[in-house]
């Protein structure tokens, strides 16, 4: 007997990477927008409450690396892009399961860091920085005091977001330059934390460890697609 052509499933071509990323953005977009807004607005009251009510802070020592890195106020815009960067994995979540995984990762990192801030308060040294009143840097130094230093949540969020985005871009078939841009963005944010004197090496390493731990613990295993089995004609 001959096989009928209709008995075989014709494999569909994968979408191009811009289309694949756009499909991810469209999925559950309203839930993503609402969830990210609520999470961001809910984070800051907890963060600053702990900062102002924890006990006396231990001032972290400087290392040779801290002395090597020059104060670079021009990195402040890069430092502030964290809040756009951490929103990208949320935007590109392909389904509710992945969205929940990202939310759990951010929540656990925040809970661990806040617990450390409360039970082991730390602060960066009082750097002699000249910031013009009314400038963005002056606002940052006034609004975000030297406490809640170790581990750096800025670094933790950046590393975690970078790992999730790397997988999302790989699954979407994104080109190498875009995946390299993702890594460069994360590295720039991490560097900016020291360049604008918001963190020192010790709390950057703590944030790096926390971000990597959650990134690996919650990474999704790639699913194995089973090839369709052709029906056999009798």
C-alpha positions, 0 to 999 in steps of 0.5 A, spaced: 500 500 500 502 507 498 502 512 503 497 518 503 501 524 503 495 527 508 497 522 513 503 526 514 504 532 518 507 538 514 512 541 519 511 548 520 517 553 519 519 557 526 517 564 526 522 569 524 526 572 531 522 579 531 515 575 530 517 570 535 519 576 540 513 580 538 508 574 539 511 573 546 510 581 548 503 580 546 501 574 550 498 576 557 500 583 556 495 586 560 497 582 566 504 583 565 503 591 565 499 590 571 503 585 575 510 589 573 507 596 576 504 593 582 511 589 584 515 595 582 511 600 587 510 595 592 518 594 592 520 601 594 516 602 601 519 595 603 526 597 601 526 604 604 522 602 611 527 597 612 533 602 611 530 607 616 528 602 621 534 597 621 539 597 626 546 601 626 549 599 619 556 596 619 560 600 614 563 596 608 571 596 607 574 598 600 578 594 596 583 595 591 578 594 586 574 600 589 580 604 589 581 603 582 574 604 579 574 612 578 567 616 580 564 617 573 557 620 574 555 619 567 554 612 568 548 614 572 543 614 566 545 607 565 544 605 573 537 607 572 536 603 566 535 597 571 528 598 572 527 598 564 531 592 564 528 588 569 521 589 565 524 586 559 524 578 561 517 580 564 515 582 557 518 577 553 515 571 558 511 566 553 506 564 558 503 564 565 508 559 567 514 563 565 511 569 568 510 566 575 517 563 575 520 570 574 515 573 579 518 568 584 525 569 582 524 576 583 520 575 590 525 570 593 531 575 591 528 581 594 526 577 601 533 574 602 536 581 601 531 585 605 532 579 611 540 580 610 539 588 610 534 587 617 539 582 620 545 585 618 545 592 616 551 594 612 552 601 608 557 604 604 563 608 606 561 616 606 564 618 599 566 625 598 562 626 592 560 633 589 553 633 586 550 639 584 543 641 588 537 639 584 541 634 579 539 627 578 545 625 582 544 629 588 537 626 588 539 619 588 544 620 594 539 624 598 533 619 596 537 612 596 542 613 602 548 609 603 544 603 607 542 596 604 548 595 601 550 588 601 547 584 597 546 589 592 539 588 589 541 592 583 546 587 581 542 581 583 536 583 579 541 585 573 544 578 573 537 574 574 534 578 568 540 577 564 540 570 565 532 569 563 533 574 557 539 570 554 534 564 554 528 567 551 533 570 546 536 564 544 529 560 544 526 566 539 532 565 535 535 572 536 541 574 532 548 574 536 549 581 536 542 582 540 544 577 545 551 580 546 547 587 547 543 583 553 550 581 556 553 588 555 547 592 558 547 587 564 555 588 565 554 596 564 549 596 570 553 592 574 559 597 573 555 603 574 553 601 581 560 602 583 562 608 578 556 612 581 558 610 588 552 606 590 555 600 592 562 597 593 565 590 590 563 586 596 556 588 596 556 587 588 559 580 589 554 578 594 548 581 589 552 577 583 552 570 587 544 572 589 542 573 582 546 567 579 543 562 585 536 564 583 537 564 576 540 557 576 535 555 581 529 557 577 532 556 570 527 552 565 529 545 562 528 545 554 522 541 552 524 535 548 519 536 542 517 529 539 517 528 532 510 526 529 509 519 528 506 517 521 500 513 520 501 507 517 496 504 511 494 497 512 
